[in-house]
């Protein structure tokens, strides 16, 4: 994530920069001491994802600056302030401010807010990528029955729900996340045509490979990438299993653990992974996981939430 910090106090800018860099949250691509030094064109040129801006500044305050840049700025805005009047907060939110960080600066609050905003931004970017992938499928694979009579207006809702589920399962940003979302996109197209049977996994993997490689890819390249998709998906599902097992060890009544562990995996698999994490059993990496069940369960859950 690229951050731009606007605050008339140099020590505040330094504190926020240090927190962002030390926590590995992203890069500082610019700073300013007043809102008058900031405009939408500058933020665009620096490819700013998140703007952190002080409310009270001597020349142009945060509210006026946000009002000026809001029509053009595509990133997220976080307001920094000691002032917390309801009118000001209401106006800031109406202009598109995502969150407030209160002064004096608290490291835990800053990290929590920035991680939350970053997650939402990653979600939006992934949804945009999926929409582009869907557009490619519709345009370049008209001879494939999977793509006949598609209704893309339904897609964003389902993919948004799926992305939310993956966030709960702790795999946002993992290498196989995009592959899983591509597989769900393909299956959703089948489902909208009334075909509710999952095709062979090899076929699904190669369809996902076509999305990634584009229409110019050769059959050999698609086959090779299809195998890579399979490996990434397998690793990602193993990470989900480990995440759920960790939640169960921490709190057996954890709602995410209770809800998803039996829905996505067999009980024995989850239990073996928990024992492995406790050091009471050797690695269960060879345990065979039902990938079809996992993908189908995620799809059904996304449909319910959508």
C-alpha positions as CSV (number, residue, x, y, z in Angstrom):
1,X,0.0,0.0,0.0
2,X,1.2,3.5,-0.8
3,X,0.6,6.1,1.9
4,X,0.6,9.9,1.8
5,X,0.6,11.8,5.2
6,X,-0.6,15.4,5.7
7,X,-0.1,16.9,9.1
8,X,1.3,20.3,10.2
9,X,3.3,18.6,13.0
10,X,6.6,17.0,11.8
11,X,6.7,14.7,14.8
12,X,3.3,13.3,14.0
13,X,4.3,12.6,10.4
14,X,7.4,10.9,11.7
15,X,5.5,8.7,14.1
16,X,3.0,7.6,11.5
17,X,5.8,6.9,9.0
18,X,7.7,4.8,11.5
19,X,4.6,2.8,12.4
20,X,3.7,2.1,8.8
21,X,7.3,1.0,7.9
22,X,8.0,-1.0,11.1
23,X,4.8,-2.9,10.8
24,X,5.3,-3.6,7.1
25,X,2.0,-2.0,6.2
26,X,3.3,-0.3,3.0
27,X,5.4,2.6,1.7
28,X,5.4,6.4,2.4
29,X,5.3,8.0,-1.1
30,X,4.7,11.6,0.1
31,X,4.2,14.0,3.0
32,X,2.8,17.5,3.3
33,X,2.6,20.0,6.2
34,X,-0.7,21.5,5.1
35,X,-3.8,20.6,3.0
36,X,-3.0,23.5,0.6
37,X,0.0,21.4,-0.6
38,X,-2.2,18.5,-1.7
39,X,-4.3,18.0,-4.8
40,X,-5.8,15.0,-6.6
41,X,-3.3,15.2,-9.4
42,X,-0.4,14.8,-7.1
43,X,-2.0,11.9,-5.3
44,X,-2.7,10.2,-8.6
45,X,0.8,10.7,-9.9
46,X,2.2,9.1,-6.7
47,X,-0.3,6.2,-7.0
48,X,-1.5,6.9,-3.4
49,X,-3.7,4.1,-1.9
50,X,-4.4,5.7,1.5
51,X,-4.3,9.4,2.4
52,X,-3.9,10.2,6.1
53,X,-4.8,13.8,6.8
54,X,-5.0,16.0,9.9
55,X,-8.3,17.8,10.5
56,X,-6.9,21.1,11.8
57,X,-4.2,22.8,9.8
58,X,-3.3,26.5,9.5
59,X,-4.0,27.3,5.8
60,X,-6.4,24.6,4.5
61,X,-7.9,22.2,7.0
62,X,-8.6,18.5,6.4
63,X,-12.3,18.9,5.7
64,X,-11.7,21.5,3.0
65,X,-8.9,19.4,1.4
66,X,-11.0,16.3,1.4
67,X,-13.9,18.2,-0.2
68,X,-11.5,19.4,-2.9
69,X,-10.0,16.1,-3.8
70,X,-12.9,13.7,-3.2
71,X,-14.4,13.9,-6.7
72,X,-11.2,12.6,-8.3
73,X,-9.2,10.7,-5.6
74,X,-9.8,6.9,-5.9
75,X,-8.0,5.8,-2.7
76,X,-9.1,5.7,0.9
77,X,-9.0,8.6,3.4
78,X,-8.2,8.5,7.1
79,X,-8.7,11.6,9.2
80,X,-6.3,12.4,12.1
81,X,-7.7,14.7,14.8
82,X,-8.0,15.6,18.5
83,X,-11.4,17.1,17.7
84,X,-14.3,14.7,17.7
85,X,-17.5,16.8,17.4
86,X,-20.4,15.0,15.9
87,X,-20.9,17.6,13.2
88,X,-17.3,17.4,12.0
89,X,-17.3,13.6,12.1
90,X,-20.6,13.5,10.2
91,X,-19.3,15.9,7.5
92,X,-16.0,14.0,7.1
93,X,-17.8,10.7,6.7
94,X,-20.2,12.2,4.2
95,X,-17.2,13.3,2.1
96,X,-15.8,9.8,2.0
97,X,-13.5,9.6,5.0
98,X,-13.1,5.9,6.0
99,X,-11.9,6.1,9.6
100,X,-10.7,8.5,12.3
101,X,-7.4,8.2,14.2
102,X,-7.4,10.2,17.4
103,X,-4.5,12.2,18.8
104,X,-2.4,11.6,20.8
105,X,-1.3,8.8,18.4
106,X,-1.7,5.3,19.8
107,X,0.3,2.7,17.9
108,X,-2.2,-0.1,18.4
109,X,-5.1,2.0,17.1
110,X,-3.1,3.1,14.1
111,X,-2.1,-0.4,13.2
112,X,-5.7,-1.7,13.6
113,X,-7.2,1.0,11.5
114,X,-4.6,0.8,8.7
115,X,-4.9,-3.0,8.5
116,X,-8.7,-2.8,8.3
117,X,-8.7,-0.1,5.6
118,X,-5.9,-2.0,3.7
119,X,-8.0,-5.2,3.8
120,X,-11.0,-3.4,2.3
121,X,-8.9,-1.8,-0.4
122,X,-7.4,-5.2,-1.3
123,X,-11.0,-6.5,-1.5
124,X,-12.0,-3.8,-3.9
125,X,-9.0,-4.4,-6.1
126,X,-9.5,-8.1,-6.2
127,X,-13.2,-7.6,-7.2
128,X,-12.1,-5.3,-10.0
129,X,-9.7,-8.0,-11.2
130,X,-12.4,-10.6,-11.1
131,X,-14.7,-8.4,-13.1
132,X,-11.9,-8.0,-15.7
133,X,-11.5,-11.8,-15.7
134,X,-15.2,-12.3,-16.2
135,X,-15.1,-9.8,-19.1
136,X,-12.3,-11.8,-20.7
137,X,-14.3,-15.1,-20.3
138,X,-17.3,-13.6,-22.0
139,X,-15.4,-12.0,-24.8
140,X,-12.9,-14.7,-25.8
141,X,-14.5,-18.1,-25.0
142,X,-17.8,-17.9,-26.7
143,X,-17.4,-21.4,-28.0
144,X,-17.3,-22.8,-24.5
145,X,-20.6,-23.8,-23.0
146,X,-19.6,-22.6,-19.6
147,X,-19.9,-19.0,-20.9
148,X,-23.2,-19.3,-22.8
149,X,-26.1,-17.1,-21.6
150,X,-24.1,-15.5,-18.8
151,X,-25.5,-12.9,-16.5
152,X,-22.6,-10.9,-15.3
153,X,-24.7,-8.5,-13.3
154,X,-25.0,-11.2,-10.6
155,X,-21.3,-11.7,-10.4
156,X,-20.0,-8.9,-8.2
157,X,-22.4,-9.8,-5.3
158,X,-21.2,-13.5,-5.2
159,X,-17.5,-12.7,-5.6
160,X,-17.8,-10.0,-3.0
161,X,-19.3,-12.6,-0.6
162,X,-16.6,-15.1,-1.5
163,X,-13.9,-12.6,-0.9
164,X,-15.4,-11.9,2.5
165,X,-15.4,-15.6,3.3
166,X,-11.8,-16.0,2.3
167,X,-11.0,-13.0,4.6
168,X,-12.6,-14.9,7.5
169,X,-10.6,-18.0,6.6
170,X,-7.3,-16.0,6.8
171,X,-6.1,-16.4,3.2
172,X,-6.5,-12.9,1.8
173,X,-3.3,-12.1,-0.1
174,X,-2.2,-15.7,-0.4
175,X,-0.9,-16.9,-3.7
176,X,-3.9,-19.2,-4.3
177,X,-6.6,-16.6,-3.4
178,X,-7.0,-15.4,-7.0
179,X,-7.1,-19.0,-8.3
180,X,-9.9,-19.9,-5.9
181,X,-11.9,-16.8,-6.9
182,X,-11.4,-17.6,-10.6
183,X,-12.7,-21.2,-10.0
184,X,-15.8,-19.8,-8.2
185,X,-16.4,-17.4,-11.1
186,X,-16.4,-20.3,-13.5
187,X,-18.7,-22.4,-11.3
188,X,-21.1,-19.5,-10.8
189,X,-21.4,-19.2,-14.6
190,X,-22.3,-22.9,-14.8
191,X,-24.8,-22.5,-11.9
192,X,-26.6,-19.7,-13.7
193,X,-27.1,-22.0,-16.6
194,X,-28.7,-24.6,-14.4
195,X,-25.7,-26.9,-14.4
196,X,-25.1,-27.6,-10.7
197,X,-22.7,-30.5,-11.1
198,X,-19.0,-29.7,-10.6
199,X,-17.0,-30.5,-13.7
200,X,-13.7,-32.4,-13.3
201,X,-11.1,-30.5,-11.4
202,X,-8.6,-30.7,-14.2
203,X,-11.1,-28.9,-16.5
204,X,-11.7,-26.2,-13.8
205,X,-8.0,-25.7,-13.3
206,X,-7.4,-25.2,-17.1
207,X,-10.3,-22.8,-17.3
208,X,-8.7,-20.7,-14.5
209,X,-5.3,-21.0,-16.4
210,X,-7.0,-19.5,-19.5
211,X,-8.2,-16.5,-17.4
212,X,-4.6,-15.9,-16.1
213,X,-2.8,-16.4,-19.4
214,X,-5.1,-14.9,-21.9
215,X,-6.4,-15.9,-25.3
216,X,-3.0,-16.2,-26.9
217,X,-1.8,-19.0,-24.7
218,X,-1.0,-22.3,-26.3
219,X,-2.6,-25.6,-25.2
220,X,0.7,-26.6,-23.7
221,X,1.0,-23.4,-21.7
222,X,-2.6,-23.8,-20.4
223,X,-1.9,-27.4,-19.3
224,X,1.2,-26.3,-17.5
225,X,-0.5,-23.4,-15.8
226,X,-3.5,-25.6,-14.9
227,X,-1.1,-27.8,-12.9
228,X,0.3,-24.7,-11.2
229,X,-3.2,-23.6,-10.4
230,X,-3.9,-27.0,-8.8
231,X,-0.7,-26.7,-6.6
232,X,-1.5,-23.2,-5.4
233,X,-5.1,-24.2,-4.6
234,X,-3.9,-27.3,-2.6
235,X,-1.5,-25.2,-0.6
236,X,-4.1,-22.5,0.1
237,X,-6.6,-25.1,1.3
238,X,-3.9,-26.5,3.6
239,X,-3.4,-23.0,5.0
240,X,-7.1,-22.7,5.6
241,X,-7.1,-26.0,7.5
242,X,-4.1,-24.8,9.6
243,X,-5.9,-21.5,10.3
244,X,-9.1,-23.2,11.5
245,X,-7.1,-25.6,13.6
246,X,-5.3,-22.7,15.2
247,X,-8.5,-21.0,16.0
248,X,-9.9,-24.2,17.6
249,X,-6.8,-24.6,19.8
250,X,-7.1,-21.0,21.0
251,X,-10.9,-21.2,21.6
252,X,-12.9,-24.3,20.8
253,X,-16.1,-22.1,20.8
254,X,-14.7,-19.7,18.2
255,X,-17.6,-19.1,15.8
256,X,-15.4,-19.3,12.7
257,X,-13.9,-22.6,13.8
258,X,-17.3,-24.0,14.8
259,X,-19.0,-23.0,11.5
260,X,-16.4,-23.7,8.9
261,X,-14.3,-26.6,10.2
262,X,-17.0,-29.2,9.6
263,X,-18.4,-27.5,6.5
264,X,-15.1,-27.4,4.7
265,X,-13.3,-30.5,6.1
266,X,-13.8,-33.8,7.8
267,X,-13.6,-33.7,11.5
268,X,-10.7,-36.1,11.6
269,X,-8.6,-33.9,9.4
270,X,-9.2,-30.9,11.6
271,X,-8.5,-32.9,14.7
272,X,-5.2,-34.3,13.3
273,X,-4.1,-30.8,12.3
274,X,-4.8,-29.6,15.9
275,X,-2.8,-32.4,17.3
276,X,0.0,-31.6,14.9
277,X,0.1,-27.9,16.0
278,X,0.2,-29.0,19.6
279,X,3.2,-31.2,18.8
280,X,1.3,-34.4,19.7
281,X,1.4,-35.9,16.2
282,X,3.7,-35.8,13.2
283,X,2.8,-33.7,10.2
284,X,-0.5,-34.5,8.6
285,X,0.4,-32.9,5.3
286,X,-0.3,-36.1,3.5
287,X,-3.9,-36.2,4.6
288,X,-6.1,-36.3,1.5
289,X,-8.5,-33.3,1.4
290,X,-11.7,-33.3,-0.6
291,X,-11.0,-30.2,-2.8
292,X,-14.3,-30.5,-4.6
293,X,-16.2,-30.4,-1.3
294,X,-14.1,-27.4,-0.2
295,X,-14.8,-25.4,-3.4
296,X,-18.5,-26.3,-3.5
297,X,-19.0,-25.4,0.1
298,X,-17.4,-21.9,-0.4
299,X,-19.6,-21.4,-3.5
300,X,-22.8,-22.4,-1.6
301,X,-21.9,-20.1,1.4
302,X,-21.2,-17.2,-1.0
303,X,-24.6,-17.7,-2.7
304,X,-26.3,-17.6,0.7
305,X,-24.5,-14.5,1.8
306,X,-25.0,-12.8,-1.7
